Amino acid sequence: MEIIDRKDNSLLNRVEIKFTLNHDSEPTPSLTEMINMVLKLEPGSKRELIYIKNVNTRFGMPRTSGLALIYSSMEDASIEPEYIKSRHKVSEEESKGGNE
């Protein structure tokens, strides 16, 4: 994962990271895989406070871009739309189910 831009948004109490992923001869990374990569990039962040948005893979190219939002608390993360939260809950359940 390569960071294109990293911005501290103090108004919304979050860190915003624009990133690109090169995945030669591999499928597009899953949401869980992208969250795990962000966890490695931002020490001290919590899995349940990371939201991945605007993921785009160009057809025929092994490059994916996106935006990771890392909130400081659940209260701050409450501004995320419900459909984004539910998508990330499914991702959390898959990652927990895969480890058992």
Backbone hydrogen bonds in HBPLUS format (Angstrom, degrees):
<---DONOR---> <-ACCEPTOR-->    atom                        ^
c    i                          cat <-CA-CA->   ^        H-A-AA   ^      H-
h    n   atom  resd res      DA  || num        DHA   H-A  angle D-A-AA Bond
n    s   type  num  typ     dist DA aas  dist angle  dist       angle   num
A0002-GLU N   A0020-THR O   2.88 MM  18  5.32 176.3  1.88 166.8 168.1     1
A0020-THR N   A0002-GLU O   2.93 MM  18  5.32 150.5  2.02 148.1 157.6     2
A0004-ILE N   A0018-LYS O   2.77 MM  14  5.37 160.0  1.81 144.9 150.1     3
A0005-ASP N   A0018-LYS O   3.32 MM  13  5.10 159.3  2.36 130.3 132.1     4
A0018-LYS N   A0005-ASP O   2.84 MM  13  5.10 161.1  1.87 150.8 157.1     5
A0007-LYS N   A0016-GLU O   2.86 MM   9  5.16 159.1  1.91 149.2 156.2     6
A0016-GLU N   A0007-LYS O   2.80 MM   9  5.16 170.7  1.81 157.9 160.8     7
A0009-ASN N   A0014-ARG O   2.78 MM   5  5.34 160.0  1.82 166.4 172.7     8
A0013-ASN N   A0009-ASN O   2.95 MM   4  5.85 108.0  2.48 136.5 155.3     9
A0014-ARG N   A0009-ASN O   3.10 MM   5  5.34 164.3  2.13 141.3 145.7    10
A0072-SER N   A0013-ASN O   3.24 MM  59  6.05 140.4  2.41 169.1 161.5    11
A0015-VAL N   A0070-ILE O   2.87 MM  55  5.08 152.8  1.94 136.7 144.6    12
A0070-ILE N   A0015-VAL O   2.89 MM  55  5.08 165.7  1.91 152.2 156.7    13
A0017-ILE N   A0068-ALA O   2.89 MM  51  5.07 166.9  1.91 152.4 156.6    14
A0068-ALA N   A0017-ILE O   2.79 MM  51  5.07 165.2  1.81 149.1 154.1    15
A0019-PHE N   A0066-GLY O   3.00 MM  47  5.51 164.7  2.02 146.1 150.2    16
A0066-GLY N   A0019-PHE O   3.05 MM  47  5.51 148.3  2.16 146.6 147.9    17
A0021-LEU N   A0064-THR O   2.67 MM  43  5.05 148.1  1.76 150.5 160.1    18
A0064-THR N   A0021-LEU O   2.88 MM  43  5.05 158.0  1.93 144.7 152.2    19
A0023-HIS N   A0062-PRO O   2.85 MM  39  5.16 163.2  1.88 143.0 148.8    20
A0026-GLU N   A0023-HIS O   3.28 MM   3  5.37 154.5  2.35 127.2 121.8    21
A0034-MET N   A0030-SER O   3.00 MM   4  6.33 157.1  2.05 152.2 158.4    22
A0035-ILE N   A0031-LEU O   2.95 MM   4  6.21 155.7  2.01 149.9 156.6    23
A0036-ASN N   A0032-THR O   2.98 MM   4  6.23 156.4  2.04 148.1 154.4    24
A0037-MET N   A0033-GLU O   3.04 MM   4  6.32 147.9  2.14 143.2 151.7    25
A0038-VAL N   A0034-MET O   3.05 MM   4  6.34 154.1  2.12 146.9 153.4    26
A0039-LEU N   A0035-ILE O   2.95 MM   4  6.23 151.3  2.03 148.2 156.5    27
A0040-LYS N   A0036-ASN O   3.24 MM   4  6.54 144.8  2.37 139.9 147.7    28
A0041-LEU N   A0037-MET O   3.12 MM   4  6.44 144.4  2.25 140.7 150.8    29
A0041-LEU N   A0038-VAL O   3.05 MM   3  4.93 118.2  2.45  92.2 108.1    30
A0042-GLU N   A0038-VAL O   2.92 MM   4  6.08 153.0  1.99 157.3 163.2    31
A0045-SER N   A0042-GLU O   3.22 MM   3  5.86 155.8  2.28 139.7 140.0    32
A0049-LEU N   A0046-LYS O   2.98 MM   3  5.43 158.2  2.03 116.0 123.2    33
A0050-ILE N   A0047-ARG O   3.31 MM   3  5.53 166.4  2.33 114.5 114.3    34
A0071-TYR N   A0049-LEU O   2.95 MM  22  5.26 167.7  1.97 156.2 155.2    35
A0051-TYR N   A0069-LEU O   2.84 MM  18  5.07 160.2  1.88 148.1 154.9    36
A0069-LEU N   A0051-TYR O   2.72 MM  18  5.07 166.7  1.74 155.3 160.2    37
A0053-LYS N   A0067-LEU O   2.72 MM  14  5.14 168.1  1.73 159.4 163.6    38
A0067-LEU N   A0053-LYS O   2.84 MM  14  5.14 156.1  1.90 162.3 159.4    39
A0056-ASN N   A0065-SER O   2.82 MM   9  5.33 155.0  1.88 153.4 158.3    40
A0065-SER N   A0056-ASN O   2.93 MM   9  5.33 161.7  1.96 145.6 149.9    41
A0061-MET N   A0058-ARG O   3.09 MM   3  5.53 162.6  2.12 136.0 135.5    42
A0077-ALA N   A0073-SER O   3.08 MM   4  6.38 149.7  2.17 144.0 152.8    43
A0078-SER N   A0075-GLU O   3.30 MM   3  5.30 155.2  2.36  98.4 105.6    44
A0080-GLU N   A0077-ALA O   3.10 MM   3  5.88 170.5  2.11 124.7 127.7    45
A0084-ILE N   A0081-PRO O   3.14 MM   3  5.50 130.3  2.40 105.9 118.0    46
A0085-LYS N   A0081-PRO O   3.16 MM   4  6.53 161.4  2.19 151.9 157.4    47
A0086-SER N   A0082-GLU O   2.85 MM   4  6.09 162.5  1.88 157.8 161.9    48
A0087-ARG N   A0083-TYR O   3.14 MM   4  6.16 151.9  2.23 133.7 141.0    49
A0088-HIS N   A0084-ILE O   3.06 MM   4  6.33 152.9  2.13 148.7 155.5    50
A0089-LYS N   A0085-LYS O   2.92 MM   4  6.18 139.3  2.09 143.8 155.7    51
A0090-VAL N   A0086-SER O   3.18 MM   4  6.41 155.9  2.24 147.5 151.8    52
A0091-SER N   A0087-ARG O   3.32 MM   4  6.58 150.3  2.42 135.4 143.2    53
A0092-GLU N   A0088-HIS O   2.96 MM   4  6.24 150.8  2.05 143.5 150.6    54
A0093-GLU N   A0089-LYS O   2.97 MM   4  6.25 158.7  2.02 150.6 155.8    55
A0094-GLU N   A0090-VAL O   2.99 MM   4  6.24 154.4  2.05 147.2 154.0    56
A0095-SER N   A0091-SER O   3.05 MM   4  6.29 156.4  2.10 146.5 152.5    57
A0096-LYS N   A0092-GLU O   3.00 MM   4  6.24 151.2  2.09 147.3 155.1    58
A0097-GLY N   A0093-GLU O   2.88 MM   4  5.99 156.3  1.93 146.9 153.9    59
A0098-GLY N   A0094-GLU O   2.97 MM   4  6.07 145.8  2.09 144.1 152.3    60
A0099-ASN N   A0096-LYS O   3.33 MM   3  5.41 142.1  2.48  97.6 107.5    61
